[in-house]
Each structure stands twice: as C-alpha cells, then as structure tokens.
Amino acid sequence: MSEPASREWRFYIADMIGFAEKVIAYTDGMDEARFVASGLNYDATLHNLILLGEAATHVPDHVRDFAGDIAWRQVVGTRNRLIHGYLGIKDEVVWDIIQNEIPLLIEQLQALKKAADEDRIR
C-alpha cells in the first residue's frame, strides 16, 4: 500500500482564509458580551479559531519564512490554548483576537495566497 500524497500547502492557506472569514462572519455586529452569551456563535467561532491554528501547523517552514509578517506561532499557540485549556479560556482575550488580529491575518493570508498564485513562492 502506498502512502497518501501530502496535501499541497496552498490548500491550507485557502482553508485558513476561510476559517478566519467565518470567525468574522459569526461575530459580525456583536459586542463582546453578546458574543460570549451567544452559544452557537461562540462555539462555532472557537471551532474555527482551532481549525485555523491546525491548518497553520501544516504550512512548511519555507512558506512561514516567506510570510514572516504573519504571527504563525501565535496562530498555532491560540489553537493549542483553546484545545488544551478550554475551561481557562479568557473571553476578553478571544474577543481581542477576533477584533484585532483576525482582520489583519486575513489580509496577510490573502497576500500570501496571491504570492503563491503568482508563483513567487513554491
């Protein structure tokens, strides 16, 4: 039996953009209190933050180096904290990430995707 082909890193970047966009969509028009009390939106948002960090773990080092403006360690670290410290999650930290980090991350990932689409990185 042969080993399955590894997934192209570019697909993980597209996934990350999609997960980040869902985070924004699920919290659109909310303030922190409404978000925390929202139940389904809260859970879906945390799930997408986890998926975002998981996808980031599959991006190779040479791509991370190329896109050094992206806070790769923070993205993966957020995933790890959400998974392993669920009961200790600080809502204000999650809200800050959603409001201040995710919009910038989307822009950075879109620029990386564009560079990949233009074959400036392989």
Secondary structure, DSSP 4 states (H G I P E B T S, - for coil): -PPPPPPPHHHHHHHHHHHHHHHHHHHTT--HHHHHH-THHHHHHHHHHHHHHHHHTTS-HHHHHHTTTS-HHHHHHHHHHHHH-GGG--HHHHHHIIIIIHHHHHHHHHHHHHHHHTTS--
